[in-house]
Amino acid sequence: MKGRQIVIDRRPDGATAAALLIDGRLEDLLIDPAEDDPAPRPGAIYRAVTARPMKGMGGVIVDLGDGARGFLRGMKLPPQGKALLVQVSTWADPGKASPVSARPVLRGAFAILTPGAPGLNVSRAVPEGPGRDHLMALAARAMVTSDADVGLILRSMSAEAAPDMVSAEIAALISGWKAIVSVAGPATLARPAPDAEDVARTDWRAHPDEILDDAPDAFEHAGVWDRIDELSGAQIPLSAGSLFVEATRALVAVDVNTGGDLSPAAALKANLAAVQELPRQLRLRGLGGQITIDFAPLAKRDRPRIEATLRTALRGDEVETTVAGWTPLGCLELLRKRIRRPLILREGPWSSVSSS
């Protein structure tokens, strides 16, 4: 089927999953963790209490409540016993504290509220001119009811939306922040993380006409589970050669294979196809952290082209990824933020584990 389709599936326990299909191909996947999973989720905001400092690591442990811990890094650390609002940044490795930020943000489809960072800004994707000026004026009017130290960033989608929709969302974000600030008691959850449906409607720029289904078994009806099954193996066929993606405890290893053709032209073609496909595979598989790519035999003169192609492919990806550089052995290293958990496929569709 042509065009964008967003499929939202509702799990029996009330959790949700969302799949983004573009021209019938699975481009993104979000699955909420199990209801009894106690791990703090990225995006959740807590009223935390600082515990012991970790000066050697440049941070402090914070108590999030119910036995959960966070790790706050910074140049100027708050004293022990201080209550403060923090937001979970990424998933934690097993047995470790969850990385948190002392600068929470609230995201909407059209705007991002930035408490502690006052000022009004519009996405660079919105060109200079009357339209941008109109958005700035709209934001200024909508922010009249906010606190003085709260800022706002208008996302590019705000330029395509009706002004009353943008204003309504800004009002909802301001109201949501006031509710968070009013939460009393130390070491407690002030705002849950957005679920898969929330993230899909916000970050996938969902239009009502693009929602294919939002009922139980929606994934099955739309053939999404069949597409997810394709992610069960390490090997990914490409237009030229193949790509292998395997997660280890220390890093994600990526290998590019040309197949039977060992010519330099075939190697370059396979390498280019691999870096174009890699962001999608990392996104769908929920992989992050250190990523090392071992290319098919590659001449140094072709490295800039490979890197430029990869950077272009990463532009459409919501997950922050840094191209760290080339190793002495000719591998390319990436560092990708862990805002998702690895996809684990077991028997039965809802045994799959992934997270926004």
N, C-alpha and C positions, 0 to 999 in steps of 0.2 A: 504494500500500500504506500502511495506517495505522500509526502508531507510529514509534518511533525505530529506525533501522537504521544500522549502522556497517559499511561495506564496506572491506576491506583488500585491496589488490592488490599482488602481488609482481612487481617488475621482473626481467627476465632477469639483470641484473648483481647482484641480491641486494637492491637498494634497495626501499623500499616507498612506497605511496601510500595515503591513507585519505580516505574521503568520509563525511560525516554527512548522512543523509537523515531528514527529519521529515515524516511523512505524504506521502512521495514527493518532497518538494522538497529540493534540495541546499542545505544550510545552512552547511557548512564543508568545506574541502578542503585537504589537506596532501599535497605531493609532494616527495620527497627530491630534492636536486640531483644532478647527474651524479656518478658515482663519482670522476671525475678533476678535479672542481671543487676548487681549492685554497683557496677563500675560507673563513676561519674562520666557523663557524656559531654563531648564538645558542644559548647554553646550554652550549657547550663550555668546559671548564676547563683552563687552561694553567699550568704553572710557568714564569712569565715572568721576564725580567730587564729592569730599567729601563735605558733608553738616554738619549737627550738630553732635557732639560727643554724645555717649550714654555710659558715663563712668561707670555707675552702671551696665551696661550689658557687659562691656568690648569690645565695638565696636563703629562703626561710621556708620551713614546713608550716603549712596552715591546716587547721582542723576544719573539715567540711561537715562534720556531723555523721552519725551512724557508722563510725569507724573509718570513714573515707578521709584521705589526706590529699593535700595539694602541695605543689612546689612552686613558690613565687620567686622569680629571679629579678634582680634589679640592683642598681647602683646604691640607692638609698633605701634600706630595708626598715620596715616598721618595727617597733619594739615588741617584745614578747607580750602576749595577752591582749593585743589590740584587735578590735573587730573592724572588718573592712569587707567591701563587696569585691568578689573576684569572679571571673568567668573561666570555665574550663577551655583550654586552647586546643588540646589534642588528646587522643587516647593515650593512656599510660601503658608502658610495658608491664607484664605480670610482676607483681610484688613491688612496684614502684609507685611513688606519688604522682598524681595527675598534674601535668603542667598547667598553671593558671596565670591569668593576667589581672592586674589591678585596674585595667581600663576596659570595663565591659562595653559592648556595643549591642544595639538592637537592630536587626536587619529586617527590612521589608522589601517588597518587590520594586518599589519606586524610590525608597529612601533608606538611609542608615543613620540612626541616632547615635551620637558620640558623646556620652556623658564625660565630663572632665576635659573635653577638647572643644571649647566653644568656637563658633564661626560657622558660616554658611558656605558650602561649596557645591559645585555642579560637576558631574563626570566630564572628563576631558573629551569623551566621545560626542558630547553635545557641542556643536560648532558655535563660535561666537556669532552674535546677532540678536535680533528681537526675541527669538524663541528662548535663548539662554537667559536674557534679561528678564523675560516674563517668569521663568522658573525661579530665578533669584527673588523676585518680588513676591511670588506665591509662597516661597519658603519663609521669607521674612514675616509675612502675615500669619502663617501657620504656627510659627515658633514664638509668638507673643505670649502664649500661655506656659512656655517652658521655663525652667530655671536658667539663670544667667550663665552657668558653667556647662550648659548642654549645647552641643553643636549638631549640625546636620549635613549630610552629604546626599545630594540628589543623584540617583543612579540614571543611567542612560535611558532606561525604560520610561522614566518620568516624562520625557519629551514626547512620547507617543500616547500617553494616557490622558484621559479627561482631567482637567484641573481639580474637579471636585473629588475624584478618586485619589489623587495625590494628597490633597488636603486632608481627606478622611484618614488615610494611612498615617500621615504625620501625627495627626491628633491621637490615633490609637497607639503609636509608638511612645508619645509623650505620656499618655495615660499609663501605659505599661511600665515605664520607668518610674513614675510616681508610686505605683503599686509596689515595685521592687524596693524602693527606698523606705517604704513604710513597714516592711517586714521586720518584726521584732525578734529578739532572741538570738543568742550566739550559735554558730555552727549549725546553720539550717539552710535548706534549699529555698532560695528566694524566687527563682523562675526556672521551670524545667527546660531542658533542651528542646528545640523544635523536633517534631517527629518527621518521618520520611515524607509524609504528605505536605507538611508545612514547608520543608526545604524544596520540594519539587515545585510547589506553587510560587515560591519566592525566587529561587535561583534559576529555575528553568524558564522563567518568564511565561508562565502558563496562561494561555488564553482559554476561556470557557469552551470554545469550539474545538480545542485540541485535546480535551479530556475524553479519552476513548471509553473508559469505564471506571467506576469507583465502587465496585461491589465485591463481595466474596467471590473467589475463583476467577477474578478478572484476568490474572496472569495466565491462567489456563486457557481461557476463552481467546485471548489475544496471541497465544503461542509464545509467551515470554519465557515460560519454563524451558521450552526447547532451546531457546537462545542462550539461557543461562547454562544449560548442560554443556554447551560448546566451550565454556570456561573451565571445565573440569580437568583438562589436560594442560601440560606445560607448553606443548607445541602449537603454534599459530601459523597456519598457511598464509603466505603473502602472494601478491601478484608475481613476485620474483623471489624464489627461495622460501625460507621459513624463519620464524622467530620463536625462541624458547624463553619463557619467563618463569623463574623458579625462586621462591622465597626461602631464605635460610634465616637462622636466628640473628645473624649479624647484618645481613644485607639482602637485597633482591638482585639476583644474578640474571643478566639478559645476554643471550647468545644469538648471533645472526648466522644463518647457514644458507649457502648458495645452492645446495643440492649438487647435481652432477656437473654443472658448468663451473669451472674453476677460473675462468677468464677474469681479468680486471674489470671489464665492462659489466659482467654478471655480478661481481662483488659489489660494485658501486650501486647498481640497480637494486640489489637486495638490501643494502645498507640504507638507502634512501626510503625504500618501502617500509623498512623496520621502524625508522624514527617517526614516520608519519603515522604508523599504527600504534606505537608504544604508549602514548598518552591515554588512548582509549582503553587499552588492555590494563594499564595500571589503575585507571579510574574504575573499571568494572570489577576488577579483582580486589579493590580496596587496599592496594599496596602503597607503602610509603617508606620513609626513612632513607638510608643510603642505597642508591641504585647504581650498579656497575654494568656498563654495556661493553661486551666483547664483540667487536664488529668482524665481519668477514674481511680478509686482507685488504687493507685500506692505505693508499698513498697519503703522505702527509699533506700534499697539495689539495687533497679532497676534503680534509677535515673542516675547513671553513664552510663548505657547502653543506656537509652533513649537519654541522652545528646550527647553521641558519635554518635548515629545513626543520630541525627539531624545535627550535624556538618558535617558528611559525605554527607548528602543530600544537605547542603548549599554550598559545594565546587564547584558544577557546576553552581551556580547562580551568575550572574554578579552584582547583587545589594548587596552592602555592608550591612551585617547583623551581629550584635553582640549578642552573647548569654550572657545576663546580669546576670542570676542566678536564684535561687529558692526563692520564697517568703515564709514567715512563714506558710502560708496556703497550701503550696505544689504546687503552680503554677510556671511555668517557664516563665520568662520574656525575650523578645527579643527587640532589638532596630534596626530598619531597615531604611536605608536611603530612603528619599522620592524623588526618581528621576522620578517617574511616578505619574500620577493622577489616582484616583480610576476609574474603569470601571463602566460606568452608561449605562444601557440598557433601551432604550425607543423604541417606535414603529418606525419601519423603520431602516434598517441596519446602515445607516450613521448618525443616531442620537446617536450612541454609542460614548462615550467619553473616550479616553485613550491616553496616551502619552509616548513617549520615554524619 
